[in-house]
Amino acid sequence: MCSFIGFMETHAGILSLLCSICMLVVTAIYAVITWWQAKYSKQTLLESVKQYKEEKQPYIVPSIEGVSGCAFDASTYLRIQFGFHYWLENVGDSSAVTVYTFLYAKPQHQRETKLIYAHLMPEYIHSLRIGQRVDGHLHFETNEFREIIEDLEICHAKNEKRVETDPSVTPYSGPIIMLRCLYMNMMGQWFESVLEQELHCVNKKRIKQGDNDNNNADVTEEREERVTNNNIGDGDYFEGGMISPGYSKMFRRMVDNEYVSKILNECRECSESKLEYLRPY
């Protein structure tokens, strides 16, 4: 007993230091455990809030309902307009505000991967209530339409060769029409809904004049003639065919302010760079 007490008295400083180190280690471990528990609780809370917010959000579903266009003499050149009639429907659980709609074409057989921008974008809607459905219209102008037709011509030629060589191969696809919708919820968060649907064909139709002597009205005569860049003339009317929506892609996601600004700036820069947007082809 005396030897133990003597040992304690002799090494009191060292023992005190060891006890302090042990207490420091225990305190550090406790602090780490407490920090981890606090972080986990915070993450759990944030995930719960995020899940609740996502369950109570607007959900806009875009769809393309009709595709048509025309060519007419613009004095100095042949002007073409090719329009897409679309619908936007809010199937979510809250209203959508500040709704921007964009239309692009993505060629599938060009060497350069790019987006063809529609004219006068974006279209703007102040708000879209729960269950509300609205329509809109965006169109491509002369040069953009000819680029789309060029891609369809390449696709047609490839498919003709495919049928001759190996019909079992999956058909080549035409240009993809992208209908993009950016919108906010009531808390200022941005969402994006995008529909990607293939443009299958563009056919020509003409207006057949009736016989004035018999007081016959004008009759619309639909023709199955495929449109090419070499057979477009003044007075031509076009009708586009989209692939079935069941073979299309549609996705929705949450985006940030920087992403929305980027899309809007790209659209603005494209419009400003085309001061001669209606120039002859």
C-alpha positions in Angstrom: 0.0 0.0 0.0 2.8 2.4 0.9 4.6 1.5 -2.3 1.5 2.3 -4.3 1.1 5.6 -2.6 4.7 6.4 -3.1 4.4 5.5 -6.8 1.4 7.9 -7.2 3.3 10.7 -5.5 6.4 10.1 -7.6 4.5 10.0 -10.9 1.7 12.4 -10.1 2.5 14.7 -13.0 2.6 12.0 -15.6 -0.6 10.4 -14.3 -2.4 13.8 -14.3 -1.3 14.3 -17.9 -2.5 10.8 -18.9 -5.9 11.5 -17.3 -6.2 14.8 -19.2 -5.3 13.1 -22.5 -7.9 10.4 -21.8 -10.6 13.0 -21.0 -9.6 14.9 -24.1 -10.0 11.8 -26.3 -13.3 10.9 -24.7 -14.6 14.5 -25.1 -13.5 14.5 -28.8 -15.3 11.2 -29.5 -18.4 12.5 -27.8 -18.2 15.7 -29.8 -17.8 13.7 -33.1 -20.8 11.5 -32.2 -22.9 14.6 -31.3 -21.9 16.4 -34.5 -22.7 13.3 -36.6 -26.1 12.9 -34.9 -26.9 16.6 -35.5 -25.9 16.3 -39.2 -27.9 13.2 -39.7 -31.0 14.8 -38.0 -30.5 17.9 -40.2 -30.3 15.8 -43.4 -33.4 13.8 -42.3 -35.3 17.0 -41.8 -34.2 18.5 -45.1 -35.1 15.3 -46.9 -38.6 15.3 -45.3 -39.1 19.0 -46.2 -37.9 18.3 -49.8 -40.2 15.3 -50.1 -43.1 17.3 -48.9 -42.4 20.1 -51.3 -42.0 17.7 -54.2 -45.4 16.1 -53.4 -47.1 19.6 -53.5 -45.7 20.9 -56.7 -47.0 22.0 -60.2 -46.5 19.5 -62.9 -46.9 20.8 -66.5 -47.3 18.2 -69.2 -46.6 19.6 -72.8 -48.0 17.9 -75.9 -47.9 18.6 -79.6 -51.4 18.6 -81.2 -50.8 19.7 -84.8 -48.1 20.6 -87.3 -48.7 22.6 -90.4 -47.2 25.4 -92.5 -47.2 27.2 -95.8 -44.9 28.9 -98.4 -45.7 32.2 -100.0 -44.0 34.8 -102.2 -42.4 37.5 -100.0 -41.5 39.7 -102.9 -37.7 39.1 -102.8 -37.7 35.4 -101.8 -40.0 32.5 -101.0 -40.9 32.7 -97.3 -41.9 29.6 -95.4 -43.5 29.2 -92.0 -43.8 25.9 -90.3 -45.9 26.0 -87.1 -46.5 23.7 -84.1 -49.7 23.9 -82.2 -49.2 22.6 -78.6 -51.0 22.2 -75.3 -49.7 22.8 -71.7 -51.7 21.1 -68.9 -50.9 21.5 -65.2 -51.6 18.0 -63.6 -49.8 18.8 -60.4 -51.0 19.8 -56.9 -50.3 23.5 -57.0 -50.3 26.4 -59.5 -47.4 27.2 -61.8 -46.3 30.7 -62.4 -43.9 32.5 -64.8 -44.3 29.8 -67.5 -41.8 30.0 -70.4 -42.2 27.7 -73.5 -39.5 26.9 -76.0 -39.4 24.9 -79.2 -36.4 23.4 -80.9 -35.6 20.8 -83.6 -32.7 18.4 -83.1 -31.4 17.1 -86.4 -30.3 13.4 -86.3 -28.2 13.1 -89.4 -26.1 16.3 -89.5 -22.4 16.3 -88.9 -22.7 19.1 -86.4 -24.8 18.5 -83.4 -27.0 21.5 -82.7 -30.4 22.8 -81.9 -32.6 24.6 -84.4 -34.4 27.4 -82.7 -38.0 28.3 -83.4 -39.0 31.9 -84.1 -40.1 34.5 -81.5 -39.3 32.4 -78.4 -40.1 32.1 -75.6 -43.9 32.2 -75.2 -44.9 33.4 -71.8 -47.8 32.6 -69.5 -48.2 34.4 -66.2 -49.8 31.4 -64.4 -51.4 28.0 -64.9 -53.9 26.8 -62.3 -54.3 23.2 -61.1 -56.0 21.3 -63.9 -55.8 24.2 -66.3 -55.0 23.5 -70.0 -53.9 26.2 -72.4 -52.8 26.1 -76.0 -50.0 27.9 -77.8 -48.2 28.2 -81.1 -44.6 28.4 -82.1 -43.1 28.2 -85.6 -39.9 27.8 -87.6 -39.0 30.3 -90.4 -37.6 29.6 -93.9 -34.0 28.6 -93.2 -34.8 26.6 -90.1 -37.6 24.7 -92.0 -35.2 23.9 -94.8 -32.7 22.5 -92.3 -35.4 20.3 -90.9 -36.4 19.1 -94.4 -32.8 18.4 -95.2 -32.6 16.1 -92.2 -35.8 14.3 -93.2 -34.4 13.8 -96.7 -31.3 12.2 -95.3 -33.4 10.0 -93.0 -35.6 9.0 -96.0 -32.6 8.1 -98.1 -31.1 6.0 -95.3 -34.3 4.1 -94.7 -34.7 3.4 -98.4 -31.2 1.9 -98.5 -32.0 0.0 -95.2 -35.0 -1.6 -96.8 -33.0 -2.7 -99.8 -30.2 -4.2 -97.7 -31.5 -5.3 -94.3 -35.2 -4.5 -93.5 -34.7 -6.0 -90.0 -32.6 -3.1 -88.9 -34.3 -0.5 -86.8 -35.5 2.4 -89.0 -33.6 5.6 -88.8 -35.3 8.4 -87.0 -36.2 11.9 -88.3 -35.5 15.2 -86.5 -36.5 15.3 -82.9 -38.9 18.1 -81.9 -38.2 19.4 -78.4 -40.9 21.2 -76.5 -39.4 22.7 -73.3 -41.4 24.4 -70.5 -39.8 26.2 -67.6 -42.0 27.3 -64.7 -42.0 28.2 -61.0 -44.0 27.0 -58.0 -45.4 29.4 -55.4 -42.2 29.2 -53.4 -40.0 30.5 -56.2 -38.5 27.1 -57.2 -37.9 26.4 -60.9 -39.0 23.2 -62.7 -38.5 22.0 -66.2 -40.8 19.7 -68.3 -39.4 18.5 -71.7 -41.2 16.6 -74.4 -39.0 15.0 -77.2 -41.0 13.7 -80.1 -39.9 12.6 -83.5 -41.1 14.4 -86.6 -41.9 11.5 -88.9 -42.8 13.3 -92.2 -43.8 16.5 -93.9 -46.3 16.2 -96.7 -47.6 18.7 -99.2 -51.2 19.7 -99.7 -52.7 22.3 -102.0 -55.9 24.3 -102.1 -57.9 23.4 -105.1 -60.0 26.2 -106.5 -63.7 25.4 -107.1 -65.7 26.1 -110.2 -67.1 29.6 -109.9 -69.8 28.9 -112.4 -71.2 26.2 -110.2 -70.6 28.2 -107.0 -68.5 25.5 -105.6 -66.5 26.4 -102.5 -62.7 25.9 -102.3 -61.8 22.3 -101.6 -58.8 21.3 -99.7 -57.0 18.5 -101.6 -54.6 16.5 -99.5 -51.6 15.1 -101.4 -49.2 12.4 -100.2 -46.3 14.1 -101.9 -43.3 14.2 -99.6 -41.8 17.7 -99.2 -38.2 18.2 -100.3 -36.2 21.4 -100.6 -36.4 21.2 -104.4 -40.2 21.0 -104.7 -41.4 23.9 -102.5 -43.3 26.6 -104.4 -45.5 29.6 -103.8 -48.9 28.6 -102.4 -47.8 25.2 -101.0 -49.3 24.1 -97.7 -47.6 21.5 -95.5 -48.8 19.1 -92.9 -46.4 17.4 -90.6 -46.7 13.9 -89.0 -45.4 13.2 -85.5 -44.5 9.8 -84.2 -46.9 8.3 -81.6 -46.6 9.9 -78.2 -46.1 6.4 -76.8 -42.6 6.3 -78.5 -41.7 9.8 -77.3 -39.8 10.9 -74.2 -41.1 13.2 -71.5 -39.3 14.1 -68.3 -39.6 16.7 -65.5 -37.0 17.8 -63.0 -36.2 20.6 -60.6 -33.7 23.2 -61.8 -31.9 26.2 -60.4 -31.9 29.9 -61.3 -28.6 29.6 -63.1 -29.9 27.0 -65.4 -33.0 29.1 -66.2 -30.9 32.2 -66.8 -28.6 30.1 -69.2 -31.6 28.9 -71.3 -33.1 32.4 -71.5 -29.7 34.0 -72.4 -29.1 31.4 -75.1 -32.5 32.1 -76.6 -31.9 35.8 -76.5 -28.4 35.5 -78.1 -29.8 33.3 -80.8 -32.5 35.9 -81.6 -30.1 38.8 -81.6 -27.7 36.9 -83.8 -30.4 36.5 -86.4 -31.2 40.1 -87.3 -31.6 38.7 -90.8 -33.8 35.9 -89.6 -36.0 36.1 -92.7 -33.1 36.3 -95.2 -33.5 34.3 -98.4 -32.3 30.8 -98.4 
